[in-house]
Amino acid sequence: MTIKPDKPLQVGDWQYLPEQDKLVQLGADGKIAVTADLDNLSQKVANYFIVNAGRLITKDELLADVWGIRDVSDGRVTRVIRVLRVALGDDTREPSYIETIPKRGYRFVAPVTAIQLPEKSGVQQADIIDITQNDSKPRRYWLPITAFASVFIAAMFWLLVPDDAATSDADVIPMLRYKPLTALDGLEFYHNVSPDERYMVYSYASPENETITVLMLEDLIQHKRVALTANSYSSLGAAFSPDGKAIAYQRLIINELCEIRLIQLQSDLISVKSDDLLSTCGKRSISARLSWSADGNYLVYPEMRDGDKQLTLSVLSVNSGTTEKLTVPPASSFGDYSARYSRKGDKVAFLREAAGVAQIWVIDLTTRASKLLAKVVDAYPGNIDWDLQDQHIIFPSSATSISKVSLDGEVSVIAHTDNSASEIQVTRSGNLVASIGNFSRINLKKISNSLVNSEQSNEPVFSSNRNETLIEANPNPDGPLAVVSRRSGLPQVWLMYPDKTQKQLTHFSERERIRSLVFSPDGTQLLVHANQQIFLYAFDGTYKKVAGSEAVLLGLPSWSRDGKTIYFAEVLQGKWRIVELSTQDLQSRNITAVEREFYYQSYTADYAFWRESNTNKFYLQRAGQQPEELAISLPDTQVITKFHLAANGIYYSRLVDEMSYALHYYDLNTKTVQVVVEQMSLGRFSVSADEKYVYILEYELADIDIGILEQLVDSL
C-alpha cells in the first residue's frame, strides 16, 4: 500500500515536496538546501506518519500498511524509526517528531500544515530532475557488496511537450515496485525459484550469526519455510534442477573447504532426501552462483583453484563428476564470478570483474568464442539472467533500474524500480525475482593504535543513514580528513576539518566508484581515483585530470616524498607498469618500472615500497641500497588492499575470513608482524599523522530481502 501526502506541507522544520516525495529544507533563496537522508522504505514510513500525524500508530499497523505483510519482526520497524530520527534530527529524550508510546507504538508529534511554495523555489522542474537522479545507492561487493530513482522525468515530459510530440505508451519506461517474497531480519540472497515457480531456495544469514549462511527452502503458496543445511558452514548459490526435484549448491569454509553438492528432495519437495558430494572446488574460492544446463547434465559455477590468481568458470558433469575450465580471465581482472546458462543451453552469459567494473560477457558453447557485451558502470550486479527468448541478458544497471543488453551489445533500460537489486532471476512466466536492499550500513570510527597509544579511544567520526565508504587521514595534523559519503545523494568526497566544519569537495553528476584517496605529503592536495580516472583536487574544489582512458586499466595512485611527482599503475595489454608524472606538467609521462602493481614512497622515511605483479612478492628499497623482499603475504582472494608507510614500519590490511580483515603492522627493524586491529570491515583504514589513531570502517548488518516484479520480461 502506498500512502503519501498529495500537496506541499510544512513538517516541523522540514518541507514535504510531493513531486519528489522528499523532505527538504529551503535556503534563503527559496531553493533546496538540504534533503533528508532517507532511503525509500524510510521515506514511506515518514509519509505514513505525516498523513497520520498526532495519531497513535502501532507496529502491527506499520507492518501491514507500509510493508504490506505481517511476517516481519519488530526489530525491523525499530531500525527504520532510528533512521528517521537521525535524518530528521530528532531526540528520543525530548522528541519533536516521533514519540515512542511504550508497548503500544509511535505518535508523530511534529506540526503538519499546508504551505504555498514560492514560485522560484527548489521545486522547479530542473531541480526536480537533478535531485532525484542523484538519489542512488552504492553496491557492496558480492558478500561483504545499491534508494529511489525518480521516474518523474517521464511524467514531466508529458506535461511539458505538445500533444503531437508525445511518445507512445511503448516508449515509456515503467516505474515498478517490488512485491516482497521474504521479510526476515538479516540477509536473504542467492535465491532461485523452482521451474514451476512454487518454491524458492535462498541463502540466509541471520543477525545473530551473520558470517554463516544456511539454505532456506520456502513454499511460496503455503508460506512454509524450512532450513535445508546446518549452520556449521556456509551454503551458497543454490539452484533447482530443471525438473525441480533436486538442488545443487556450494558448501564453503574459506581456505578450508569448497564442495559442490546435490540435495535430492523428498516427494513433498520441501524436505531433504539426501545431500551428496558432486565435486570438490578450489579451497580459495569465494561464494559461487550455480546454474544448470537445460538438459540437467551440467553445472557452471565460479571457483579459484590452487595455482589460479583469478576466479574462473568451471563446468561440472553431474553424471560423471568431471570438471572443465570454461574461461580464462586476464591477469588484470579479479575474475569471473557469476554465470547463467541460456534457456536453450547453447550459451553461457557471465560477469567478469575488471578494475572494479562489472562486465557482461557471453560464450558460445559450440565454438567457445566469447564476446564482451557491456560494461555496467553504475552498479555492481550480483547475477544476471536471459530473457525468455535467449535474445537479451537482463541485469541491474543502476541503483534503481533494470536493463537488457542484446547479443549485439545494444543496451536499454526496461524498468525503473523502487529498490536496489543485486541478484536477479527471470522465471519461466517472465517474472523478475531479485534480492533487494543493502548488505550493510557502513560508518566511520576512530580507534586507538595499540602499538603506540595506551589511551582507550573508540568513537564515531561520522554516522548517517547513507554509507560512508572511505576515509583518509591528513599527513598534516591540522589538515582535514577526506571522507567519501552519500549524504548528498551520489558518492562524493567531503573534507572534515578539526573544528568540525565540513565541505563537499567533489560534485560528480554521475555515480562514480571512488577507489582511493591520497593526500599530498603536505596535506594540501588530494588525488581522487574514481572508476578509471585519477583527478588532482585542490581544496577550493578545482581539479585537473591526471589519467584515464577507455583502453587502459588504472591501479592505485601515490605521491613522491617531496610532493613533486605522482605515480600510478596502469595495465596495458595485460602488463602492469608504473607511470610517473610531474605535478607541474601532467602531460609528460615516464614509465619508471614494469610488472609492478603499485609504487609508494614513505612520507616520513627514505624508502620505497611495491609489489611485483608476476610473483605477488613485496619489496622495499632504501636510498642507495638494493631492493629487499619483505615477509608480507596476502591471500589470493583478497580484493581490497591498503598500505600506510610509517617511519619504522608498514601498516596493511589482510583478509582473515570471507567477511572481515585484520590490520597488521610489519616492523622494518625486527622484521616481525604484529596485529593492530583483529577485525575490521572491507579492508579500508587510515592512520593519523602521529600514528596514535586508526580510522576504520565499521559496518552493521543491514537487510536484504527477496522481491518480485511480475511479468516484467514476458513480452521481451
Sequence and secondary structure as in RCSB ss.txt:
>XXXX:A:sequence
MTIKPDKPLQVGDWQYLPEQDKLVQLGADGKIAVTADLDNLSQKVANYFIVNAGRLITKDELLADVWGIRDVSDG
RVTRVIRVLRVALGDDTREPSYIETIPKRGYRFVAPVTAIQLPEKSGVQQADIIDITQNDSKPRRYWLPITAFAS
VFIAAMFWLLVPDDAATSDADVIPMLRYKPLTALDGLEFYHNVSPDERYMVYSYASPENETITVLMLEDLIQHKR
VALTANSYSSLGAAFSPDGKAIAYQRLIINELCEIRLIQLQSDLISVKSDDLLSTCGKRSISARLSWSADGNYLV
YPEMRDGDKQLTLSVLSVNSGTTEKLTVPPASSFGDYSARYSRKGDKVAFLREAAGVAQIWVIDLTTRASKLLAK
VVDAYPGNIDWDLQDQHIIFPSSATSISKVSLDGEVSVIAHTDNSASEIQVTRSGNLVASIGNFSRINLKKISNS
LVNSEQSNEPVFSSNRNETLIEANPNPDGPLAVVSRRSGLPQVWLMYPDKTQKQLTHFSERERIRSLVFSPDGTQ
LLVHANQQIFLYAFDGTYKKVAGSEAVLLGLPSWSRDGKTIYFAEVLQGKWRIVELSTQDLQSRNITAVEREFYY
QSYTADYAFWRESNTNKFYLQRAGQQPEELAISLPDTQVITKFHLAANGIYYSRLVDEMSYALHYYDLNTKTVQV
VVEQMSLGRFSVSADEKYVYILEYELADIDIGILEQLVDSL
>XXXX:A:secstr
     SS EEETTEEEETTTTEEEEE TTSSEEEE    HHHHHHHHHHHHTTTSEE HHHHIIIIIS S   HH
HHHHHHHHHHHHHT  SSS SSEEEETTTEEEE S EEE    TTSTTSHHHHHHHHHT       S        
 HHHHHHHHHS GGG   GGGS  EE  EES   SSEEEEEEE TTSSEEEEEEE TTSTT  EEEEEETTTTEE
EE S SSSEEEEEEE TTSSEEEEEEEETTTEEEEEEEEE TTSSSEEEEEEEEE  TT      EE TTSSEEE
EEE  TT SSBEEEEEETTT  EEE     TTEEEEEEEEE SSSSEEEEEEEETTEEEEEEEETTT  EEEEEE
E S   S  EE TTSSEEEEEEETTEEEEEETT  EEEEEEESS EEEEEE TTS EEEEEEEEEEEEEEEEE T
TT  S  EEEEE  SS EEEEE  SSTTS EEEEE TTSS EEEEE TTS EEE    SS   EEEEEE TTSSE
EEEEETTEEEEEETTS EEEEE BTTBEEEEEEE TTSSEEEEEEEETTEEEEEEEETTEEEEEEEEEESEEEEE
E SSSSEEEEEETTT  EEEEETTS  EEE     TT     EEE SSEEEEEEEEETTEEEEEEEETTT  EEE
EEEEESTT EEE TTSSEEEEEEEEEEEEEEEEETTSSTT 
